[in-house]
Amino acid sequence: MSEKFRALIIEKTEPKTFTRRVGERTMADLPEGELVIKVQYSSLNYKDALSAIGNPGVSRNFPHTPGIDAAGTVVSGPDGFNPGDEVIAIGFDLGMNTPGGYGEYVRIPAGWAVHKPAGLTLREAMIMGTAGFTAAQSVDALVTAGIKPEDGPIAITGATGGVGSVAVSILSKLGYSVVAFTGKTEEAADFLTSQGATEIKHRSELAEDNGRPMLRETYAGGIDTVGGIPLSNLLKQTKYGGAVTCCGLVAGASFESSVFPFILRGVSLLGIDSVECPLSEKQRIWDKVATDYKLDSLEALSREVGLEGVSDEIDKILKGGQTGRVLVNLSL
Ligand SMILES: NC(=O)c1ccc[n+]([C@@H]2O[C@H](COP(=O)([O-])OP(=O)(O)OC[C@H]3O[C@@H](n4cnc5c(N)ncnc54)[C@H](OP(=O)(O)O)[C@@H]3O)[C@@H](O)[C@H]2O)c1
């Protein structure tokens, strides 16, 4: 293991100015921790972009290396981790104020990593990454709530994004019909159809609050990745006994709702958190990702970049311009 390694480095040059460059960090830059991983793949998530622009809700200590996802091999670790073991680490503080997966090595608490399930490669795990994992959690929450394919279509917001596109694919694989709400109806129609969307609608249909407390019962369930008014509108259109998952905030961190969807239609709002979710739950969801939810279309869902290519992708995701997932290959 060399003392120096390549990483994306975010530096704070003025109180609110942050620069990005690929450079060298040393093992001494990494915090104390039981588990050292040689990172082979990471991925791009919306939160990584927030970290890279110095969003204080995500990252406060600079210079910093983002990357909330890392998959690679164990260099050294406590009992239960042998050198060469293939492991996956997502969430907790990784890539927030702990140097993350956009560096060739991470050093973390052993309680942040799971062993890679047999049915998944490290590459496939990071095509999924936090976004895909969150999509799997969201699907699992709907299934656990008793929503079945025959109950009706599932609406997905932010459908071309990381969470949304994987959710489209998993639900389609499980036999659900999927209505994809997107701002990219023209340019991403082929992509969404190929991932299994049965209908594509423009997100503007959910963008206005018309003031009515409820709308026509349309969807058996929803996977909302954007928050704000679209989430309010999805709740109003959810059928009796249905459920909507909530994980994101790109359209707004707050939303309004009357109590009527809940008390007249028995609709449930299900919160999804991938970051602090306990390790046993992370292992359970990764096992699903490797079996029941395993996608044949993973390569078609993603594009691959090396560390030098990450900065452009960060700019793109901040504008809502990504389609599918971005895989970061540390050896490119
Ligand atoms: N709770 C958790 O544990 C967790 C985990 C992962 C992600 N998240 C959150 O989930 C959200 C999605 O993450 P992601 O990685 O999938 O991001 P992403 O790849 O950027 O996807 C977000 C998608 O939302 C749509 N969108 C963008 N701006 C919008 C706006 N102003 N109004 C409505 N729709 C808009 C776009 O899709 P279209 O063009 O198709 O509409 C965009 O591609 C983020 O807020 C992220 O922080 C939370």
The ligand as an ORCA input file, in Angstrom:
! r2SCAN-3c Opt
* xyz 0 1
  N     -33.092      9.665      1.767
  C     -31.987      9.108      1.291
  O     -31.351      8.270      1.927
  C     -31.547      9.488     -0.092
  C     -30.703      8.640     -0.821
  C     -30.374      8.978     -2.144
  C     -30.860     10.162     -2.683
  N     -31.628     10.976     -1.914
  C     -32.185     12.206     -2.462
  O     -33.038     11.850     -3.539
  C     -33.024     12.865     -4.528
  C     -32.639     12.253     -5.867
  O     -31.299     11.814     -5.813
  P     -30.577     11.311     -7.136
  O     -29.209     10.865     -6.745
  O     -31.489     10.381     -7.851
  O     -30.473     12.696     -7.936
  P     -30.530     12.946     -9.519
  O     -29.850     11.832    -10.221
  O     -30.073     14.331     -9.735
  O     -32.079     12.827     -9.855
  C     -32.998     13.819     -9.525
  C     -33.974     13.971    -10.685
  O     -35.058     14.807    -10.238
  C     -35.556     15.550    -11.330
  N     -35.498     16.976    -10.970
  C     -34.400     17.765    -10.897
  N     -34.730     19.010    -10.516
  C     -36.074     18.996    -10.340
  C     -37.029     19.986     -9.955
  N     -36.660     21.245     -9.667
  N     -38.320     19.630     -9.885
  C     -38.715     18.363    -10.148
  N     -37.863     17.386    -10.521
  C     -36.567     17.705    -10.614
  C     -34.670     15.214    -12.536
  O     -35.291     14.114    -13.203
  P     -36.315     14.319    -14.428
  O     -35.617     15.196    -15.415
  O     -36.539     12.927    -14.920
  O     -37.556     14.954    -13.896
  C     -33.411     14.691    -11.895
  O     -32.684     13.853    -12.765
  C     -32.045     13.932     -4.009
  O     -32.761     14.929     -3.329
  C     -31.164     13.161     -3.054
  O     -30.574     13.995     -2.093
  C     -31.973     10.661     -0.640
*
